[in-house]
Amino acid sequence: PIPSYFEFLHNIENLECNECYLTGTIPTFLYYLPNLLTLDFSINYISGRIQNTFKNELFKSFRIEWAYLTGSLPNYIMISPRDLSLPKNYLTGYLPSVSFTGLDFKSVQFYFNYFHGP
């Protein structure tokens, strides 16, 4: 699982744990780390839903590729990070309807999921 002591990394800005054989869901405390700019847990066994709560307005990059995420995307996910990469998961539903006007995306990747709709 994702180590519980990550909760105490209050000054961490970049948390990148690629191919570390991590399992389980994204713990709630990761959504509240005050200085976190980048979260990358790609190529692990992360499962479950992306929570509807997020308290870090500084967040710039959210990457969980080649994992086992399920469910639909919360609306905030399309507003907060500038680099959003969630390909090769099991995400479903509609992409959140937000206006891209004024948003500063550098990269958005959703391929190989199960989204539908216009």
C-alpha positions as a Markdown table, in Angstrom:
| # | Residue | x | y | z |
|---|---|---|---|---|
| 1 | Pro | 0.0 | 0.0 | 0.0 |
| 2 | Ile | 0.9 | 3.7 | -0.2 |
| 3 | Pro | 2.9 | 4.3 | 3.0 |
| 4 | Ser | 0.9 | 6.1 | 5.7 |
| 5 | Tyr | 4.0 | 8.1 | 6.7 |
| 6 | Phe | 3.5 | 10.1 | 3.5 |
| 7 | Glu | 0.9 | 12.0 | 5.5 |
| 8 | Phe | 3.6 | 13.8 | 7.4 |
| 9 | Leu | 5.5 | 15.1 | 4.3 |
| 10 | His | 3.9 | 18.5 | 4.7 |
| 11 | Asn | 6.7 | 20.3 | 2.8 |
| 12 | Ile | 6.9 | 17.9 | -0.1 |
| 13 | Glu | 6.3 | 19.4 | -3.6 |
| 14 | Asn | 6.8 | 16.4 | -5.9 |
| 15 | Leu | 5.7 | 12.9 | -5.0 |
| 16 | Glu | 6.7 | 10.6 | -7.9 |
| 17 | Cys | 6.5 | 6.8 | -7.2 |
| 18 | Asn | 6.5 | 5.2 | -10.6 |
| 19 | Glu | 6.8 | 1.4 | -10.9 |
| 20 | Cys | 7.0 | 0.9 | -7.1 |
| 21 | Tyr | 4.5 | -2.0 | -6.9 |
| 22 | Leu | 2.2 | 0.2 | -4.8 |
| 23 | Thr | -1.3 | -1.2 | -4.2 |
| 24 | Gly | -4.6 | 0.1 | -2.7 |
| 25 | Thr | -6.5 | 3.3 | -3.1 |
| 26 | Ile | -5.3 | 6.9 | -3.1 |
| 27 | Pro | -5.3 | 7.9 | 0.6 |
| 28 | Thr | -7.3 | 10.9 | 1.6 |
| 29 | Phe | -4.3 | 12.6 | 3.2 |
| 30 | Leu | -2.6 | 13.0 | -0.2 |
| 31 | Tyr | -5.4 | 15.3 | -1.4 |
| 32 | Tyr | -4.6 | 17.6 | 1.6 |
| 33 | Leu | -0.8 | 17.9 | 1.5 |
| 34 | Pro | -0.4 | 21.7 | 1.4 |
| 35 | Asn | 2.6 | 22.1 | -0.8 |
| 36 | Leu | 2.2 | 19.2 | -3.2 |
| 37 | Leu | 2.6 | 20.3 | -6.8 |
| 38 | Thr | 3.1 | 16.9 | -8.5 |
| 39 | Leu | 1.6 | 13.5 | -7.8 |
| 40 | Asp | 2.7 | 10.7 | -10.1 |
| 41 | Phe | 1.8 | 7.1 | -9.2 |
| 42 | Ser | 2.0 | 5.7 | -12.7 |
| 43 | Ile | 2.5 | 2.0 | -13.4 |
| 44 | Asn | 1.4 | 0.7 | -10.0 |
| 45 | Tyr | -1.6 | -1.2 | -8.8 |
| 46 | Ile | -3.5 | 1.8 | -7.5 |
| 47 | Ser | -7.3 | 1.2 | -7.6 |
| 48 | Gly | -10.5 | 2.8 | -6.6 |
| 49 | Arg | -12.0 | 6.2 | -7.3 |
| 50 | Ile | -10.5 | 9.6 | -7.5 |
| 51 | Gln | -12.1 | 11.4 | -4.5 |
| 52 | Asn | -14.4 | 14.4 | -4.9 |
| 53 | Thr | -12.3 | 16.3 | -2.3 |
| 54 | Phe | -9.2 | 18.3 | -3.1 |
| 55 | Lys | -7.8 | 21.1 | -0.9 |
| 56 | Asn | -4.6 | 22.1 | -2.7 |
| 57 | Glu | -4.9 | 25.0 | -5.1 |
| 58 | Leu | -1.2 | 24.8 | -6.0 |
| 59 | Phe | -1.6 | 21.4 | -7.6 |
| 60 | Lys | 0.0 | 21.3 | -11.1 |
| 61 | Ser | 0.3 | 17.7 | -12.2 |
| 62 | Phe | -1.8 | 14.6 | -11.5 |
| 63 | Arg | -0.5 | 11.5 | -13.2 |
| 64 | Ile | -1.7 | 7.9 | -12.6 |
| 65 | Glu | -1.1 | 6.0 | -15.7 |
| 66 | Trp | -1.5 | 2.2 | -16.3 |
| 67 | Ala | -3.3 | 1.6 | -13.1 |
| 68 | Tyr | -6.7 | 0.4 | -11.9 |
| 69 | Leu | -8.7 | 3.6 | -11.2 |
| 70 | Thr | -12.4 | 3.2 | -11.6 |
| 71 | Gly | -15.5 | 5.5 | -11.5 |
| 72 | Ser | -16.0 | 8.9 | -13.0 |
| 73 | Leu | -13.9 | 12.0 | -12.8 |
| 74 | Pro | -14.8 | 14.7 | -10.3 |
| 75 | Asn | -15.3 | 18.2 | -11.8 |
| 76 | Tyr | -12.3 | 19.7 | -9.9 |
| 77 | Ile | -9.9 | 17.4 | -11.8 |
| 78 | Met | -10.4 | 19.5 | -14.9 |
| 79 | Ile | -9.7 | 22.8 | -13.1 |
| 80 | Ser | -6.8 | 22.3 | -10.8 |
| 81 | Pro | -3.9 | 20.5 | -12.5 |
| 82 | Arg | -2.2 | 21.8 | -15.7 |
| 83 | Asp | -0.9 | 18.3 | -16.5 |
| 84 | Leu | -3.6 | 15.7 | -16.2 |
| 85 | Ser | -2.7 | 12.2 | -17.3 |
| 86 | Leu | -4.9 | 9.2 | -16.6 |
| 87 | Pro | -4.6 | 6.8 | -19.5 |
| 88 | Lys | -4.8 | 3.0 | -19.3 |
| 89 | Asn | -7.2 | 2.9 | -16.3 |
| 90 | Tyr | -10.8 | 1.8 | -16.0 |
| 91 | Leu | -12.5 | 5.2 | -15.7 |
| 92 | Thr | -16.1 | 5.5 | -16.9 |
| 93 | Gly | -18.8 | 8.0 | -17.4 |
| 94 | Tyr | -18.8 | 11.4 | -19.0 |
| 95 | Leu | -15.8 | 13.7 | -19.0 |
| 96 | Pro | -16.6 | 16.6 | -16.7 |
| 97 | Ser | -18.2 | 19.5 | -18.6 |
| 98 | Val | -16.2 | 22.5 | -17.9 |
| 99 | Ser | -15.2 | 25.5 | -20.0 |
| 100 | Phe | -11.6 | 25.2 | -21.2 |
| 101 | Thr | -11.6 | 29.0 | -21.6 |
| 102 | Gly | -8.9 | 30.5 | -19.4 |
| 103 | Leu | -7.5 | 27.1 | -18.3 |
| 104 | Asp | -3.8 | 26.7 | -18.6 |
| 105 | Phe | -3.5 | 23.0 | -19.6 |
| 106 | Lys | -0.2 | 21.8 | -20.9 |
| 107 | Ser | -1.2 | 18.1 | -21.3 |
| 108 | Val | -4.4 | 16.1 | -20.9 |
| 109 | Gln | -4.4 | 12.4 | -21.6 |
| 110 | Phe | -7.4 | 10.1 | -21.1 |
| 111 | Tyr | -6.9 | 7.4 | -23.7 |
| 112 | Phe | -7.7 | 3.7 | -23.1 |
| 113 | Asn | -10.5 | 4.3 | -20.6 |
| 114 | Tyr | -14.2 | 3.8 | -20.9 |
| 115 | Phe | -15.6 | 7.3 | -21.2 |
| 116 | His | -18.7 | 8.0 | -23.3 |
| 117 | Gly | -20.9 | 10.8 | -24.5 |
| 118 | Pro | -20.3 | 13.9 | -26.6 |
